[in-house]
Amino acid sequence: MTDPEWDTLVLGAGVLGCATAYHVMRSDPDRSVLLMDRNPRPAQGNTRRSVALFRDLFTSSTNQALASSTIALFDHVEGDLGHNLGLKRFGYYWMMDPGKLDDLRPVLEDLERHGSDLEIHDRSDVRALLGDHIEFDPDPPLDRGPLGSVAGAVMARNAGTLSPSRLAKWFEMEFRALGGRVEYGFTVDRLVPESVRGNGLRVWEDGRVAAVEGASGRHRAREFVVAAGAMTPSLLDPLGVDSHVKPRTRQAFGLVGEGATALHEDNGFPGGQLPVIVLPSAGVYLKPVGSQRMLLAGCADDLGRPFGLDEDPRPEVEFLRDQIRPVVEGYLPGMRGAEVKVSWAGQYHSNTIDGNPYVFKEMNLTVVAGASGSGIMKSDSIGRVAAAVHLDERSTELFDGHLMNVADLGIKGRKVGPEALII
Ligand SMILES: Cc1cc2nc3c(=O)[nH]c(=O)nc-3n(C[C@H](O)[C@H](O)[C@H](O)COP(=O)(O)OP(=O)(O)OC[C@H]3O[C@@H](n4cnc5c(N)ncnc54)[C@H](O)[C@@H]3O)c2cc1C
């Protein structure tokens, strides 16, 4: 007896694999679709290690479209369908030095005119909200290079956090409700190529992927989606397919103490709710975790941070001490001496060209990769684009009705605008 052949096999049950599997099933309910992961349940890879922020504040119109439609889906799932995603909207307060604020002002004013829920603040507005907590012109820390002064900030309101695991689980649940099947605890060691005639590869014949193989067996399918996150290059490189992304470690540190408590309890933001604070240097950000009076600090370092797969990345105390703390304490002196309550590390699958996801098809393989640090907040839109690419459609309608040309996220014919607001 030969193994059953699935119409579609989706490898990876992170938020992007779950979203893609759901949208493939939604678009083509007669398809037999198998979603697989090596973990015992969805969202146990880097989706679980995310800081889980979302925002629609982007300068690239592609990013805006992907994120704002996905945020509208979050509201729908929680508000209309009553499925608790742990959604909290507290906004982003993105502080900038004079050069950055001057450069971005025209773009930000344009976004505001076109309906983005944002406000541009000058120094006096920042002072009114953050009072004595903030140092506008910090001294250079540790006698090193200067930290830029605070010229103002952008308050973006359509932003906050949610539970990425609940979100991925919701996509997976809807996928199964439509008849999709799952197999967990199956580690794929390799994708098996063959000629389209069903035997060994010959250079003059077209090839395709026929199956995935691991210690637990083999699954055949007509078409595949690879959404294996940071593992994607190590699965595709042996096949000679370039995913165009590289894994890189990112870290998060939960800081507590008097300074963090004071910021939570004594600020001028509406309702006293602290937003995400982005400091003007190096994109260091602080996510408020009000229930624990904690600020979760992160920073995306590039030069000196090697690329490479690390299946069990660990947070580095030196990175916090030497890179993050000097910036946080420079702008927020009350944070000196804050203690680390929690910390973790995960890996981005980074697209180093433009920071946007890649969704493309090669042979019978759809690749969904490169979500970098924004895979959660763009998940529904990326899933829709990936499903459309997989089903050979040229465009897709995002949740909010925006029509997107799927080639925009591909390799050939790629069209994504420049993004100036990356952290
Ligand atoms: C520290 C940190 C902070 C972040 N903060 C944010 C944020 O604030 N907002 C945001 O939107 N995004 C954020 N991100 C990015 C976000 O987490 C990712 O973009 C998103 O989770 C990617 O989802 P994914 O499905 O592609 O990957 P994953 O969640 O990693 O899913 C890939 C799945 O594939 C499975 N898999 C891989 N290889 C195999 C194999 N060989 N066999 C079987 N299964 C396999 C894995 O088990 C995994 O479940 C952050 C990431 C990190 C690390």
The ligand as a Gaussian input file, in Angstrom:
#p B3LYP/6-31G(d) Opt

LIG

0 1
 C       12.744000      38.152000      21.148000
 C       11.739000      38.279000      20.034000
 C       10.811000      39.327000      20.063000
 C        9.849000      39.443000      19.044000
 N        8.926000      40.440000      19.149000
 C        7.949000      40.529000      18.217000
 C        6.910000      41.492000      18.360000
 O        6.894000      42.265000      19.321000
 N        5.925000      41.522000      17.425000
 C        5.913000      40.671000      16.351000
 O        5.004000      40.771000      15.510000
 N        6.894000      39.750000      16.181000
 C        7.900000      39.652000      17.098000
 N        8.869000      38.715000      16.958000
 C        8.919000      37.922000      15.732000
 C        7.905000      36.793000      15.738000
 O        8.086000      36.005000      16.892000
 C        8.111000      35.967000      14.472000
 O        8.068000      36.792000      13.316000
 C        7.023000      34.899000      14.328000
 O        6.842000      34.192000      15.522000
 C        7.426000      33.961000      13.225000
 O        6.497000      32.915000      13.177000
 P        6.825000      31.620000      12.356000
 O        5.588000      30.822000      12.308000
 O        7.467000      31.978000      11.066000
 O        8.009000      30.907000      13.182000
 P        7.948000      29.906000      14.427000
 O        7.004000      30.330000      15.465000
 O        9.355000      29.688000      14.870000
 O        7.345000      28.578000      13.777000
 C        8.103000      27.665000      13.035000
 C        7.624000      26.285000      13.415000
 O        8.279000      25.334000      12.577000
 C        8.573000      24.184000      13.347000
 N        9.703000      23.495000      12.728000
 C       10.879000      24.049000      12.360000
 N       11.664000      23.116000      11.827000
 C       10.977000      21.940000      11.851000
 C       11.267000      20.617000      11.441000
 N       12.450000      20.299000      10.901000
 N       10.325000      19.667000      11.613000
 C        9.114000      19.970000      12.151000
 N        8.798000      21.213000      12.590000
 C        9.703000      22.185000      12.424000
 C        8.961000      24.751000      14.729000
 O        8.799000      23.790000      15.744000
 C        8.015000      25.942000      14.852000
 O        6.855000      25.622000      15.589000
 C        9.838000      38.542000      17.952000
 C       10.763000      37.480000      17.920000
 C       11.699000      37.344000      18.946000
 C       12.677000      36.210000      18.889000

